[in-house]
Amino acid sequence: MKMTPIGLDLWDCIESNNTNVLDPKRNQRALAAICSKAKSQCHMHLSNVENAKEVWIKLRKVYEDTGLSRIVILMQSLFKIDYNDYHDMHKYVSEALSLSQKLADIGNPVEDKLLTVILLAGLPVEYKPMVMAQKFGNL
């Protein structure tokens, strides 16, 4: 959902610390963009909220799980990622990056080297020459 206000060049409405200086029309556009992407069951959490930043904070508090169980679920998904589940390199790498970003977003970043190891480990045997080149290229 974050990409919607970013793509519309409205993210500053959410990041701004001073909501009084925001352009009201830009704020309304950001508010509408967020609310239009929110599922209908989310709308009950958005009553009496008047600006995009407040909506963002409220939705984040309601739906962002930063507890240990969320970290475990994301880590398990990342460590179990397997190319054969995607059959497309772009989708495979995108999913790993998405999981890594979700972990970083909740305060548990994955180091690039570890992410590289996880991606290489999830590749099928056809990619063994690439894995070996990576292994011996770092001697």
C-alpha positions in Angstrom: 0.0 0.0 0.0 3.0 2.3 0.6 3.7 2.4 -3.1 0.4 4.1 -3.9 1.1 7.5 -2.2 4.8 7.2 -3.3 3.8 6.6 -6.9 1.5 9.6 -6.8 4.2 11.7 -5.3 2.2 12.2 -2.1 4.4 10.4 0.5 5.5 13.7 1.9 1.9 14.1 3.2 2.5 11.0 5.4 6.1 11.7 6.4 5.6 15.3 7.3 5.9 16.2 11.0 3.8 19.3 10.7 0.4 18.6 9.3 -0.5 22.3 9.5 1.7 23.3 6.6 0.5 20.6 4.2 -1.4 21.6 1.1 -5.0 20.5 2.0 -5.7 19.3 -1.6 -2.5 17.1 -1.6 -3.4 15.7 1.8 -6.9 14.9 0.6 -5.5 13.1 -2.5 -3.1 11.1 -0.3 -6.0 10.3 2.1 -8.1 9.2 -0.8 -5.3 7.1 -2.3 -4.7 5.2 1.0 -8.4 4.7 1.7 -9.1 3.5 -1.8 -6.5 0.8 -1.4 -7.6 -0.2 2.1 -9.9 -3.2 2.3 -13.5 -2.5 3.3 -13.0 -4.0 6.8 -10.3 -1.4 7.4 -12.7 1.5 7.0 -14.1 1.1 10.5 -10.7 2.0 11.8 -10.6 5.2 9.8 -13.6 7.1 11.1 -12.9 10.5 12.4 -9.5 10.7 10.9 -8.9 13.8 8.8 -5.5 13.6 7.3 -3.3 11.0 5.5 -0.7 10.8 8.2 -3.3 9.9 10.8 -4.8 7.3 8.6 -1.4 5.8 7.9 -0.5 5.7 11.6 -3.8 4.2 12.6 -3.7 1.4 9.9 -0.1 0.7 10.8 -1.0 0.3 14.5 -4.0 -2.0 13.7 -2.3 -4.2 11.1 1.4 -4.2 11.5 2.5 -7.1 13.6 6.0 -6.6 14.9 6.0 -9.3 17.5 8.2 -12.4 17.7 5.6 -14.6 15.9 5.7 -12.3 12.9 9.5 -12.4 12.8 9.5 -16.2 13.0 6.9 -16.5 10.2 8.8 -14.1 7.9 12.2 -15.8 8.7 10.7 -19.3 8.0 9.3 -18.1 4.7 12.7 -16.6 3.7 14.7 -19.6 4.7 12.3 -22.0 2.9 12.2 -20.0 -0.3 12.8 -22.3 -3.3 13.1 -21.4 -7.0 11.0 -24.4 -8.0 8.0 -22.8 -6.3 8.3 -19.8 -8.7 9.9 -21.1 -12.0 10.8 -17.5 -12.8 13.9 -15.8 -11.6 12.3 -12.4 -11.3 9.5 -13.7 -9.2 11.8 -15.8 -7.0 14.2 -12.9 -6.3 11.3 -10.4 -5.9 9.7 -12.6 -3.2 13.0 -13.0 -1.3 13.5 -9.2 -1.5 9.9 -8.6 -0.3 10.4 -10.9 2.7 13.7 -9.2 3.5 12.1 -5.8 3.3 9.2 -6.9 5.5 11.7 -8.0 8.1 13.6 -4.7 7.8 10.4 -2.8 8.2 9.8 -4.4 11.6 13.3 -3.8 12.8 15.0 -7.0 11.8 17.0 -6.4 8.7 18.6 -9.3 6.8 22.2 -8.7 5.8 22.9 -8.7 2.0 25.4 -11.6 2.3 22.8 -13.8 4.1 20.2 -12.9 1.6 22.6 -13.9 -1.2 23.3 -17.3 0.5 19.6 -17.9 0.9 18.9 -17.2 -2.7 21.8 -19.3 -3.9 20.7 -22.2 -1.7 17.2 -22.2 -3.1 18.3 -22.6 -6.7 17.9 -25.9 -8.6 20.9 -28.0 -9.9 20.8 -26.2 -13.3 22.2 -23.2 -11.5 25.0 -25.1 -9.8 27.7 -23.6 -12.0 26.6 -20.1 -10.9 26.6 -21.2 -7.3 30.1 -22.7 -7.7 31.3 -19.5 -9.4 30.0 -17.5 -6.5 31.6 -19.9 -4.0 35.1 -19.9 -5.6 35.0 -16.3 -6.8 35.2 -15.2 -3.2 38.3 -17.1 -2.1 
